[in-house]
Amino acid sequence: MEVPYILLAVSFIMTLFYVAIFLGEGFNGPVIIASIIESVLIASVAVFGNELIKQFTVKRLE
């Protein structure tokens, strides 16, 4: 059950560095808040997509 937490942590770190360094915004408050929001969305979509695939394939097998 720790996979969503790992996804959230990895997506937060990657989003924070992408926005702060590659886009040249720096490490400030709005960048951190945006990174938190985007990382929650990224992790949610990953888990949601995985669950959709599992439910679709399990129901097709039954």
Backbone torsions as a table, in degrees:
resi	resn	phi	psi	omega
1	MET	NA	-0.4	-178.9
2	GLU	-88.4	-0.9	-178.5
3	VAL	-61.3	-44.3	177.9
4	PRO	-60.6	-34.7	178.4
5	TYR	-68.3	-38.1	177.0
6	ILE	-66.1	-43.7	176.8
7	LEU	-59.9	-41.7	179.8
8	LEU	-64.3	-44.3	-178.9
9	ALA	-65.4	-45.6	-179.3
10	VAL	-65.1	-43.4	-180.0
11	SER	-66.7	-34.2	177.5
12	PHE	-65.5	-46.5	-178.7
13	ILE	-63.7	-44.8	-179.3
14	MET	-66.6	-41.5	179.4
15	THR	-66.9	-42.2	179.5
16	LEU	-60.6	-48.1	179.8
17	PHE	-67.3	-36.8	179.3
18	TYR	-63.7	-49.2	-177.5
19	VAL	-69.7	-43.1	-174.4
20	ALA	-73.4	-43.6	-172.7
21	ILE	-96.0	-55.3	-173.0
22	PHE	-70.7	-33.2	177.5
23	LEU	-90.9	-5.7	175.0
24	GLY	74.2	25.5	-178.3
25	GLU	-86.4	-22.8	-177.6
26	GLY	81.8	173.1	-179.0
27	PHE	-95.3	87.3	177.5
28	ASN	-125.4	178.5	-174.9
29	GLY	-56.9	-52.8	-179.7
30	PRO	-60.4	-34.1	178.9
31	VAL	-67.4	-41.0	179.6
32	ILE	-66.8	-43.1	178.5
33	ILE	-63.4	-44.6	178.2
34	ALA	-62.5	-38.1	178.7
35	SER	-66.3	-39.0	177.4
36	ILE	-62.8	-47.9	-178.9
37	ILE	-63.0	-46.3	-179.0
38	GLU	-66.4	-36.8	-179.7
39	SER	-70.0	-35.3	175.2
40	VAL	-64.4	-42.0	178.1
41	LEU	-64.9	-42.3	179.7
42	ILE	-62.7	-47.7	-179.7
43	ALA	-65.3	-38.2	179.8
44	SER	-65.2	-42.9	179.0
45	VAL	-65.1	-38.4	179.1
46	ALA	-64.5	-46.0	-179.6
47	VAL	-68.9	-41.8	179.9
48	PHE	-62.8	-44.3	178.4
49	GLY	-63.3	-39.6	177.6
50	ASN	-63.2	-43.0	179.4
51	GLU	-66.4	-38.1	177.3
52	LEU	-62.1	-43.8	179.6
53	ILE	-64.1	-43.7	179.3
54	LYS	-61.9	-46.4	-178.7
55	GLN	-66.5	-37.7	179.7
56	PHE	-67.1	-43.1	-177.9
57	THR	-75.2	-35.4	179.4
58	VAL	-68.6	-42.1	179.7
59	LYS	-68.6	-30.8	178.9
60	ARG	-71.4	-30.5	-179.7
61	LEU	-76.7	-27.3	-177.5
62	GLU	-82.5	NA	NA
